[in-house]
Amino acid sequence: MAKCTLCKKGAVSGNQISHAQNHTKRKFKANLQKVNGLLLCTRCLKTIKTIRRENAASEEIPAEIVELEEEKAEQTEEDKQ
């Protein structure tokens, strides 16, 4: 069976239960996606995406932009008072 290359999540067996409470065996399959030749579950994809965003946000913001944002914040505080 196919498994996620990072977390090893794969198919899990269980029961399908009808309205009449009949139990039949079924499989719950992981939501796997092919990304750059790897099979990854969607939870791992989401985790990777958020980690990339956090790293990009912390490294790519120039000091000038941070100073401008601080000045704008101070001006809004003064306007409120």
C-alpha positions in Angstrom: 0.0 0.0 0.0 1.0 3.6 -0.6 2.3 5.5 2.5 3.4 9.1 3.1 7.2 9.4 2.9 7.5 11.7 5.9 5.0 10.4 8.5 4.4 6.9 7.1 0.6 7.4 7.2 -1.2 4.8 5.1 -4.5 3.0 4.8 -6.4 1.9 7.9 -9.1 -0.7 8.0 -12.5 -0.3 9.7 -16.2 -0.9 9.3 -18.7 0.8 7.0 -22.0 1.1 9.0 -25.2 1.4 7.0 -28.4 2.9 8.3 -29.6 -0.6 9.2 -26.4 -1.0 11.3 -24.9 -3.6 8.9 -21.1 -3.7 9.3 -18.9 -4.3 6.3 -15.1 -4.0 6.1 -13.7 -1.0 4.3 -10.4 0.9 4.1 -9.8 4.5 5.1 -7.1 5.7 2.7 -4.7 8.6 3.4 -5.1 11.7 1.1 -1.7 11.3 -0.7 -0.4 13.7 -3.3 2.6 13.4 -5.6 5.0 16.3 -5.1 8.4 16.3 -6.8 8.3 12.5 -7.0 7.4 12.0 -3.4 4.1 10.8 -1.9 3.0 13.2 0.8 -0.2 13.3 2.8 -2.0 16.6 2.9 -1.2 17.2 6.5 2.5 17.0 5.8 2.1 19.4 2.8 0.3 21.9 5.0 3.1 21.7 7.6 5.8 22.2 5.0 3.9 25.2 3.6 3.6 26.9 7.0 7.2 26.3 7.8 8.3 27.9 4.5 6.1 30.9 5.1 7.5 31.5 8.6 11.1 31.2 7.3 10.4 33.5 4.4 8.6 36.1 6.5 11.5 36.2 9.1 14.3 36.4 6.5 13.0 38.6 3.7 11.7 41.6 5.5 14.2 44.5 5.2 14.9 46.7 8.1 13.5 49.8 6.3 10.1 48.2 5.9 10.0 47.3 9.6 10.9 50.9 10.6 8.1 52.2 8.3 5.6 49.9 9.9 6.6 51.0 13.4 6.2 54.6 12.4 2.7 54.0 11.0 1.8 52.2 14.2 3.0 55.1 16.3 1.0 57.6 14.2 -2.2 55.6 14.5 -1.7 55.5 18.3 -1.3 59.3 18.4 -4.4 59.7 16.2 -6.4 57.6 18.6 -5.4 59.8 21.6 
